[in-house]
Amino acid sequence: MRLFVAGEAEDDWTELTAGGRRAVRLVAPDLQRAQRRAARIRAEHHDVAVILDIAVAVPGDFRTARATLAADDEQTVRYTGTVDGLTGLVADIELAGVADGVTLIPVGSRQDLRGVGRDVLNRLAMRGRASA
């Protein structure tokens, strides 16, 4: 499972894992549509890794995160909760073959998604699912 972090600038996209194939970002409003779109991409381009965008809020204050996330773009899969929950979502995305990786997109400006991403990778490694 490849993991990327997006910054506020459009060209700020950093991989926290070591990937081989060219990455193609995928935006979808839910996992079912993401899986269908990823299958179409893979059918047309066999040599790419499909990376699903996820708008992420992993806060200390759930109400603030929920309010921020509610105002976010509804065309992107969204997640609000704990790092453990996010790890479970990422693992499920891999297990179901929805995507080859994810991009964590910050919801709000005070999140350290690089740190969250590293925490997710550590938890995935403990589950035996990381390719970092």
C-alpha positions in Angstrom: 0.0 0.0 0.0 1.5 3.3 -1.1 0.8 6.4 0.9 1.1 10.0 -0.2 0.4 13.3 1.6 -1.0 16.4 -0.2 -0.2 19.9 0.9 -2.1 23.1 0.4 -0.4 23.8 -2.9 -1.7 21.8 -5.9 1.7 20.5 -6.8 2.6 19.5 -3.2 2.2 15.7 -3.3 4.8 13.7 -1.4 5.1 9.9 -1.2 5.9 8.5 2.3 6.4 5.0 0.9 8.7 3.6 -1.8 6.7 3.0 -4.9 7.8 1.6 -8.3 5.0 2.2 -10.8 3.9 5.6 -12.0 1.1 6.9 -9.7 -2.3 8.1 -11.0 -4.5 10.0 -8.6 -8.1 9.1 -8.4 -10.9 11.2 -6.9 -14.3 9.6 -6.1 -17.1 10.5 -3.7 -17.3 6.9 -2.2 -15.4 3.6 -2.3 -17.7 1.8 -4.6 -17.3 4.5 -7.3 -13.6 4.5 -6.6 -13.3 0.8 -7.2 -15.2 1.1 -10.5 -13.0 4.0 -11.7 -9.8 2.3 -10.6 -10.8 -0.8 -12.6 -11.3 1.3 -15.7 -7.9 3.0 -15.2 -6.2 -0.3 -14.7 -7.8 -1.8 -17.8 -6.5 1.1 -19.9 -3.1 1.5 -18.2 -1.6 -1.8 -16.8 1.6 -0.1 -15.6 0.2 2.4 -13.2 -0.6 2.5 -9.5 -4.1 4.0 -8.7 -3.9 6.3 -5.7 -7.2 7.3 -4.1 -7.6 10.8 -2.6 -9.0 10.9 1.0 -9.9 14.1 2.8 -8.7 13.5 6.3 -9.5 15.1 9.7 -7.7 13.4 12.6 -8.2 16.0 15.4 -8.1 16.3 19.1 -11.5 17.9 18.9 -14.1 15.8 17.0 -16.7 18.6 16.7 -14.3 20.9 15.0 -13.2 18.2 12.6 -16.7 17.2 11.8 -17.7 20.8 11.1 -14.6 21.3 8.9 -15.2 18.1 7.0 -18.9 18.9 6.4 -17.8 22.0 4.5 -15.3 20.1 2.4 -15.6 18.9 -1.2 -18.1 16.1 -1.4 -16.5 14.6 -4.5 -13.7 13.1 -2.4 -13.8 10.2 0.0 -13.8 11.7 3.5 -12.6 10.5 6.9 -13.0 11.9 10.3 -11.7 10.0 13.3 -8.7 8.4 14.9 -5.4 7.3 13.4 -6.5 3.7 14.2 -9.7 4.2 12.3 -7.8 5.7 9.4 -5.4 2.8 9.4 -8.4 0.4 9.2 -9.9 2.3 6.3 -6.6 2.3 4.4 -6.2 -1.5 5.1 -9.7 -2.1 3.8 -9.0 -0.1 0.7 -6.1 -2.3 0.0 -7.8 -5.6 0.9 -10.8 -4.8 -1.3 -8.6 -3.8 -4.2 -10.1 -0.4 -4.4 -6.7 1.3 -4.9 -3.0 0.7 -4.8 -2.5 3.5 -2.3 -4.0 6.7 -0.9 -3.3 10.4 -0.7 -4.1 12.0 2.6 -5.5 15.5 2.0 -5.7 17.8 5.0 -9.1 19.2 6.1 -8.2 22.3 7.9 -4.8 24.0 8.1 -3.6 22.7 11.5 -3.0 19.0 10.7 0.4 17.3 10.5 -0.6 14.7 7.9 3.0 13.7 7.4 3.0 12.6 11.0 -0.5 11.0 10.7 0.7 9.2 7.5 3.8 7.9 9.3 1.6 6.7 12.2 -0.7 4.9 9.7 2.3 3.2 8.0 3.6 2.1 11.4 0.3 0.6 12.3 0.0 -1.1 8.8 3.5 -2.5 9.3 2.3 -4.0 12.6 -0.6 -5.6 10.6 1.8 -6.8 7.9 0.4 -4.6 5.1 3.0 -1.8 4.5 5.3 -1.6 1.6 7.4 1.3 3.0 
